[in-house]
Amino acid sequence: MTKIEKLQKWLKDQEADWAYISNPEHIAYYANFHSEPHERVLALFIPQAGGTPFLFTPAMETEAAAATGWEGLVQGYLDNEDPWTLIAQMIERLGGGNRFAIEKNHLTVDRYAAIKHVLPGDYGTDLTSFIEQQLLIKTPDEIEKLKEAGKWADQALSIGFQAIQTGATEMDVVAEIEYQLKKQGVAAMSFDTLVQTGANAANPHGEPGLRPLEEHKFVLFDLGVIWKGYCSDVSRTVAFKEPNDFDRKIYHLVLEAHMAAFNAVRPGITASELDHIAREVIEDAGYGEYFNHRLGHGIGTTVHEFPSIMEGNDMVLKEGMCFSIEPGIYIPEKVGVRIEDCVCVTKDGALPFTHTPKELTILK
């Protein structure tokens, strides 16, 4: 049963006529069409089994949408046309129906009002949970794409490590990574590349700037690429020349926490238990307050997706789930360390998508 067939069966069970998918990443998941519509309307409408799905796009993108191999209809619209009226006409032409399942965590209030105005009906069914569950277990093809995205993330780290030198700034290193990747055919990063030096690395979601790289301090990298619609995400922390003993201690503590969680991954353990295994290592050493985020997040067509690997989430991990393991310690004005790999749960452990060594690397 295909992804769309599973959705159509769910629609029938919910007594819904149509699924209205508004999230571009989820449209890509079902239709293999990747686009960022900005202020324009991009939508995917999937009916119960037996009906005809259609992809609704700006007119400038209809040719690209059809070229993906999408087997449903493609309907475009011009900027001077009312997209909602055209959508209502398509629904009517394809058999009608007034019971819609929508992504309540994505559809904006104004667009909800617009479609309900032209298509009055029942919009009470929420698609969100079903899509999250469907995204949860990756197919073999998806895992291969995640592996390839991981290889490019490793390549990005290699480029970044080589760019570390006296006088270079955080942004110099970011620019070199993204320039070299584009030359090699990587069109987009999965999020803004982070390179943080010294005390700036103690800000978990800080930004790179014009700070020169500090000698005898850590440089934290957090980056990923998009490859054939799938994301990678990796963090490594390296030393620019010999670090002091305290920083070394913090590094090895984070590495211990990371490896404890990595080695504990298996079907049957819960997300909460996995978070606790890593967090306990850091708490027992007296630095629990400086590990101030969840252990990990799901990854796939988006860089942060369901589920969260965190305290309180008792979801049981299953073979085929993919997520990050990224413990960190961030001591303000002193030091920041994060070590991250994204992994896939196998029948007896974890398969990492990135393979850059995790032992402390000292760049001269």
C-alpha positions in Angstrom: 0.0 0.0 0.0 1.5 3.4 -1.0 1.7 6.4 1.2 -1.3 8.0 -0.6 -3.4 4.8 -0.4 -2.8 4.7 3.4 -4.0 8.2 3.7 -7.0 7.5 1.6 -7.9 4.6 3.8 -7.6 6.8 6.8 -9.9 9.4 5.2 -12.5 6.7 4.7 -12.2 5.6 8.3 -12.6 9.3 9.4 -15.6 9.8 7.1 -13.7 12.7 5.4 -14.0 13.4 1.7 -10.7 15.2 1.1 -7.4 15.8 2.8 -6.2 19.4 2.3 -2.4 19.3 2.8 -0.9 22.8 3.1 2.6 22.2 4.5 5.1 22.3 1.6 7.2 19.6 3.2 4.3 17.3 3.5 3.2 18.1 -0.1 6.8 17.0 -1.1 6.4 13.8 0.9 3.2 12.7 -0.9 3.7 14.3 -4.3 7.5 14.5 -4.6 7.3 18.1 -5.5 9.5 20.5 -3.6 8.7 24.1 -3.6 8.6 27.1 -1.3 5.6 29.2 -2.4 6.2 32.2 -0.2 3.0 34.2 -0.2 1.4 32.2 -3.0 -0.9 29.2 -2.5 0.5 25.7 -2.8 -1.8 22.8 -1.8 -2.4 19.1 -2.3 -5.9 17.7 -2.2 -6.3 13.9 -1.8 -9.7 12.3 -1.9 -10.9 9.0 -0.6 -9.9 5.9 -2.7 -11.4 6.0 -6.1 -11.1 9.8 -6.4 -8.5 11.9 -8.3 -6.0 13.8 -6.2 -4.7 17.2 -7.5 -1.7 19.4 -6.8 -2.5 23.1 -6.9 0.4 25.4 -7.7 1.3 28.8 -9.0 1.2 28.8 -12.8 5.0 29.3 -13.0 5.5 25.9 -11.3 3.0 23.7 -13.1 5.6 22.4 -15.5 8.1 21.5 -12.7 5.3 19.8 -10.7 4.3 17.6 -13.7 7.9 16.7 -14.4 8.3 15.0 -10.9 6.2 12.0 -12.1 3.2 13.1 -10.0 0.4 10.8 -11.2 -2.5 13.1 -10.2 -3.7 16.3 -11.8 -1.8 19.6 -11.6 -3.8 22.8 -11.6 -2.0 26.1 -11.8 -3.2 29.7 -11.1 -2.1 33.1 -12.2 -1.3 35.8 -9.7 -4.3 37.8 -10.8 -6.7 34.9 -10.2 -8.5 33.9 -7.0 -6.9 30.6 -6.0 -9.7 29.6 -3.6 -12.4 29.9 -6.3 -10.3 27.7 -8.6 -9.8 25.2 -5.8 -13.6 25.1 -5.2 -14.2 24.5 -8.9 -11.7 21.7 -9.0 -13.3 20.0 -6.0 -16.7 20.3 -7.6 -15.4 18.9 -11.0 -13.8 16.0 -9.3 -16.9 14.8 -7.4 -17.5 17.4 -4.7 -17.6 16.8 -1.0 -17.7 19.0 2.0 -15.9 17.1 4.7 -12.2 18.1 4.9 -9.3 16.9 6.9 -6.7 19.7 7.4 -3.3 20.3 9.1 -4.4 22.2 12.1 -0.8 22.8 13.2 0.0 24.5 9.8 -3.0 26.0 8.1 -3.2 29.7 8.9 -6.4 31.4 10.1 -6.7 33.6 7.0 -6.4 30.7 4.6 -8.8 28.6 6.7 -11.3 31.4 6.4 -10.7 31.8 2.7 -11.3 28.2 1.8 -14.2 27.8 4.1 -15.8 30.8 2.4 -15.8 29.2 -1.0 -16.2 25.6 0.3 -18.5 25.6 3.3 -18.4 22.4 5.2 -16.9 20.3 8.0 -13.2 21.1 8.7 -13.0 19.4 12.1 -10.8 16.5 11.2 -7.1 17.1 12.0 -4.5 15.5 9.7 -1.6 16.4 11.9 -1.3 13.2 14.0 -1.8 10.9 11.0 0.9 12.5 9.0 3.3 12.5 11.9 2.8 8.8 12.4 3.2 8.1 8.7 6.5 10.1 8.6 7.7 8.3 11.7 8.9 5.0 10.2 11.2 5.7 7.2 11.2 3.4 4.1 14.4 1.9 2.8 14.4 4.5 0.0 14.1 7.3 2.6 16.9 5.9 4.7 19.2 5.8 1.6 18.5 9.5 1.0 19.2 10.3 4.7 22.5 8.4 4.4 23.5 10.4 1.3 22.5 13.7 3.0 24.7 12.6 6.0 27.7 12.0 3.7 27.4 15.6 2.5 27.2 16.8 6.1 30.5 15.0 6.8 32.0 16.7 3.7 30.8 20.1 5.0 32.5 19.5 8.3 35.7 18.5 6.6 35.6 21.7 4.6 35.0 23.7 7.8 37.8 22.1 9.7 40.2 22.9 6.9 39.1 26.6 6.9 40.1 27.1 10.6 43.1 29.3 10.7 44.4 32.3 12.6 42.6 35.5 11.6 39.6 33.7 10.1 36.2 34.7 11.5 33.1 32.5 12.2 31.5 33.8 9.1 34.6 33.2 7.0 34.3 29.5 7.8 30.5 29.5 7.1 31.1 31.1 3.8 33.8 28.6 2.8 31.6 25.6 3.7 28.6 26.8 1.7 30.7 28.0 -1.2 32.5 24.7 -1.6 29.3 22.7 -1.2 27.5 24.7 -3.9 30.5 24.1 -6.3 30.0 20.4 -5.7 26.3 20.5 -6.4 24.6 20.9 -3.0 21.9 23.5 -3.6 20.7 24.2 -0.1 21.6 23.7 3.6 18.9 22.2 5.8 19.2 25.2 8.2 21.5 28.2 8.7 25.0 26.9 9.2 26.4 27.5 12.7 30.1 28.1 13.5 30.7 29.5 17.0 34.0 30.1 18.7 35.0 30.4 22.3 32.3 31.8 24.6 29.9 32.2 21.7 29.7 28.4 21.5 28.0 28.5 25.0 24.9 29.9 23.3 23.0 26.8 22.0 21.2 28.6 19.2 23.6 31.5 18.8 24.6 32.9 15.5 28.0 33.1 13.7 29.4 36.6 13.3 32.6 38.4 12.6 34.4 37.1 15.7 37.9 35.8 14.9 38.4 32.2 15.8 39.9 32.0 19.3 43.1 30.0 19.7 43.1 27.3 22.4 39.3 27.4 22.4 36.6 25.2 21.0 34.8 25.8 17.7 31.3 24.4 17.5 29.8 23.4 14.2 26.1 22.6 13.6 25.1 22.1 10.0 23.2 20.0 7.5 22.2 19.8 3.9 19.1 18.9 1.9 19.6 16.0 -0.5 16.8 14.9 -2.8 14.3 16.4 -0.3 15.8 14.8 2.8 17.8 16.6 5.5 21.0 16.0 7.5 21.9 17.5 10.8 25.3 17.1 12.6 27.2 18.9 15.3 30.9 18.6 16.1 33.1 20.6 18.5 36.8 20.8 17.7 39.7 22.6 19.4 41.7 25.3 17.6 45.1 24.5 19.1 45.5 22.8 22.5 42.5 23.5 24.8 42.8 23.9 28.6 42.1 21.0 31.0 38.6 22.3 32.0 37.4 22.5 28.4 38.8 19.0 27.8 36.9 17.7 30.8 33.6 19.2 29.5 34.2 17.8 26.0 34.8 14.2 27.3 31.7 14.5 29.5 29.5 15.4 26.5 31.1 12.6 24.5 30.4 10.1 27.3 26.7 11.2 27.4 26.4 11.0 23.6 27.9 7.5 23.5 25.8 6.3 26.4 22.6 7.3 24.5 23.9 6.1 21.2 24.7 2.6 22.6 21.3 2.4 24.3 19.2 2.9 21.1 17.1 -0.2 20.3 13.5 -1.0 19.6 11.5 -1.0 22.8 13.3 1.8 24.7 11.2 5.0 25.2 12.2 8.5 24.1 12.1 9.6 27.7 14.4 6.8 28.8 17.0 7.6 26.1 17.0 11.3 27.1 17.5 10.2 30.8 20.5 8.0 29.9 22.4 10.9 28.4 21.2 13.5 30.9 22.1 11.4 33.9 25.8 11.3 32.8 25.9 15.1 32.8 23.8 15.5 36.0 26.0 13.1 37.9 29.0 15.1 37.0 27.3 18.3 38.4 26.6 20.1 35.1 22.9 19.2 34.6 21.8 22.8 34.6 24.0 23.5 31.6 22.3 20.8 29.4 19.3 22.9 28.7 17.5 21.3 25.7 16.0 18.0 24.7 18.3 15.1 23.6 17.0 15.0 20.1 14.4 15.5 17.4 13.1 13.5 14.5 14.6 14.1 11.0 13.4 13.4 7.5 12.0 15.8 4.9 12.3 18.5 7.5 15.3 19.0 9.9 13.1 19.1 13.0 10.2 16.7 12.9 8.2 14.4 15.1 9.1 12.9 17.6 11.0 14.8 20.4 13.5 12.7 22.3 12.9 14.2 25.6 11.8 13.7 29.2 8.1 13.0 29.5 7.8 11.5 26.0 7.0 7.8 26.6 6.8 6.9 22.9 8.4 3.5 22.4 11.1 3.6 19.7 10.6 1.3 16.7 12.8 0.1 13.9 12.9 2.7 11.1 12.5 5.8 13.4 15.1 8.4 12.7 16.2 11.2 15.1 19.2 13.1 16.5 21.2 12.4 19.6 22.8 15.7 20.6 23.7 16.3 24.3 25.5 19.5 25.1 26.9 21.5 27.9 26.9 25.3 27.7 28.5 27.3 30.5 28.0 31.0 29.8 31.2 33.0 29.1 33.3 29.9 29.4 32.7 27.0 27.1 30.1 25.3 24.9 30.2 21.7 23.6 27.6 19.8 21.5 28.1 16.4 19.8 25.3 15.3 17.4 24.6 12.5 15.0 21.2 11.6 13.5 20.5 7.9 13.6 18.0 5.3 12.4 16.8 2.7 14.8 17.7 -0.8 13.6 16.6 -4.2 14.9 19.4 -4.2 17.4 20.8 -0.7 17.7 21.4 2.6 15.9 22.7 3.3 12.4 24.3 6.8 12.2 24.0 9.0 9.1 27.2 10.9 9.8 30.6 9.5 10.5 33.0 12.3 11.3 35.1 11.1 14.3 33.7 12.2 17.7 37.0 11.9 19.7 38.4 15.3 20.5 40.0 16.8 17.4 42.7 19.4 17.9 43.4 21.5 14.8 46.8 23.2 14.7 
